[in-house]
Amino acid sequence: MTAETELVRARLRMVETQIMSRGVRDERVLDAMRSVRRHEFVPAEQIAHAYEDRPLPIGHGQTISQPYIVAWMTELLQLRPADTLLEIGAGCGYQTAVAARLCARVIALERVPELARQARLNLQRAGVDNAEVIEADGALGHAAGAPYRRILVAAAAPAVPRALLEQLAPQGRLVIPVGSREGQEMTVVTRDAAGNLEREYLGSVSFVPLVS
C-alpha cells in the first residue's frame, strides 16, 4: 500500500468515525471533508497526524481545528452555492478550502502575515480558485464586501465583535465560539428579515483567542 493510498483511507475513516458518528449529516459537507486533503494543509512534521481526532499546531501559536469541529461549524453555516462567506482566522487555509467547495466565494481574513502567505500557497496547491486570503484584523471584518449572508469565526471572542454583527446581512448567519480561555460556547447568531438578532448556544468548545 502506498503512502498516498493510506492517506486516502485515513481521510475516509476520519469522516466515518469522527464526523458522521458525531451527528454531522449534511452530505455536501461530508463530501467536502472527504475531498479536501487535510495533510496538505499541515506542517510537514504533522502529516502523519493529519487525520487524527485533534487540533494540530501550525505555528505562531495557532492551530488547525479538529476535523469534527471544521465539519460541524461548516454544517452550522448552512452554506448555499451562491453565498459569499466571510471567514475570520484563515490559519492554514483548511477550513477555507472546505467551505469553498460549498459556496461561490470565500473571503478569508488572517492577521498573521506568515500564516496568510502559507494559506495562499496551500489553497493554490489544492486548486482552490474561489477563495481570497487577506492579511487583516478579523475582528474588524471586511467592510468592502459587506453585507455577508454567512460569517465564520475560527477563534474565540469574549463577545461577538460589533463590526461582524454590522456586516451580517438580513437572513444572515454567523457562527462563532464565544467566551474566555476558561470557557467558550459555540454560538450561532442569525438576523431575520427585519434586522432582529437571535442567538443560539450549542455547547462547550475550546479555541485559540481572537486577537485584535
N, C-alpha and C positions, 0 to 999 in steps of 0.2 A: 504494500500500500504506500503510495507516495505521500509526501508531506502535505501537498495541496489537497489530496483526497481526504486525508484525515481532518484538515481544517474545515472542509465542506461538511463532513459528518458531524464534527463538533458543533458547527453552526446550526445544523438541523436539530441536533439533540438539545441545544440551548433553547430553541423555540419551543420544542415539545415539553421539556422538563422544567424549564424556568419560567416560561411566559404563558403558554396555554394552560399549564397546570395551576397557575395563579389567577386565571379568570379572564385574561385578555382574549377577546373573541373576534374582533374586527379583522376580517380576512385580508383587507388591504394592508393593515398594519403588520399582520403576521407574514405576509408575502414580502414586505419591505425588510423585515428583520431577517428573513431567510436569504434575501438577496444581497444586502449590504455586507461587505466583507470587513467585519469589525477588526480583524487582525491588521488591516492596512491603516488603521487609524490610531494604533497604539505604538509607543516606542519599541524599537527592535527587541530590547531586553524583556518586553512584556508579551511578545507574540504568543509564546507557549501558554499564556494565561488568558488570552483574548476572549475566550468563550466561557470563562468561569463565572460563577454567580456572585460577582462582586465588582465594585468600582476598582479602577486601576489608576495609579499616578501617571500624569502626562507632563509633569514638570511645572515649575513656577507656583507650587502649592495648589495646583488644580488636579481634578480627576476626570476620567471618563466614567459616566454613570453606569451602575449595574444594568445589564441588559433588560431586565424586567422593568426597571424604572423608566428607561427610554421608551419601551413599548407602551407602558401604562400611560405615561404623560402624552405620548403621541395619540393614543386612543382617546384620551380625555379631550384633546383638542377638537375632535370631530372634523378633521380637515376635509375640504371638498376640492375637487380638481381645479376649480377656478380661483381658489383662495391665494392670497399673499400672506405668508407667515412672517411675523417679526420674532426672531429668536434672540434672546438675551443670554450671552455666555456661550459662544460658539465652541470654545475649548478646542478640541482636535478636529471638529467637524463631523463627528459620527452622527449625532442626533440630527444635524443639518441634512446629512445625506439620506437618512431615513425619512425625514419629513418631506424632502424634495421629491421623493417618489409619489407623494400623495397630493401635492398641490402644485399650483402654477409657478410659484416663485417663493424663495426664502431669502429674507434679508437678515443676516446673522451678525450680531454685534459682539466684538471681543476686545476687551480693554488691554490685554497683554500683547504687545507687538509681536513677540516671538510665536505665541500661540496663533495669532491671526495669520501670520505668514505660513505656519505649518498647516493650519486648517485649509488654506487656499491650495497648498500643494496636495494635501490628501484628497480634497474634493476633485481637483483636476485629474489626479491619478485614477480616481474612482469613476471618472466620466460624468460627473455631476455638472451640468451646464446651466441649471436654473437656480443657482444659489450664489449670493454675493456676500463675502465676509468683509465687514467694515470695522476698522480699528476705532472704537468709540466707547464712551461711558454708557453702559447698557441701562443704568438707572434713569437716564435722560431719554431713552427711547430713540426714535429716528423720525423726527417731525416731518422730514421731506416726503416720506411715503405715507403718512397718516391720512385718514384713519385706517386701522387694520381690523379685519374680521377675526383674526387669530393672533394671539401673542403667547409665547412660551418663554418662561424664565427658568434657567437651569442652575440657579443659585438661590440661596435663602435670604430673604429680606425681612427686617423686623416688621415691616408693613408694606403693603403694595405701593410701589412708587407712584406718586401723583402723576408724573408725566406719562406713565404707561396707562393709567386709567383715562387720562385725557385723550390718548391716542387710540383707545379701543372704540371701534365703530358700533353703532346700533346693531343689535343682534349679534354682537361680537362675543368672543370667549377668550379668557386669559387664564392660563394655568401657571401657578407659581407656588413654591414652598415658602411659607411664612413662619417666622419665628427666629429664635436665637440659637446659639450653639447648644444650649441646654434643652431645647425642644422646638421642633418645627412641625407644621401640619400642611399637607398638600391641600391647596386651595384652588377652587375654580371660581372665577368672577365672570358673571355674564351681564351684558347690558341689553335690556329689552328695547323694543322699537321706540318707546317713549323716552329712552335715555336713562331709565332707572337701573341701578346696580343691585345684583344679588350675589351672595357668597355661599359657596358650599364647601364644607370641610370634610376631607376624605381620609384622615388618618395620619399617623406619625411617619415622618421621613427624616433623613439626615443628608444635608447638602453643605458644600462649602459656602461661606457667606458671599453675598453680592456686595462687591466693593465699589464704591462710587468715589 
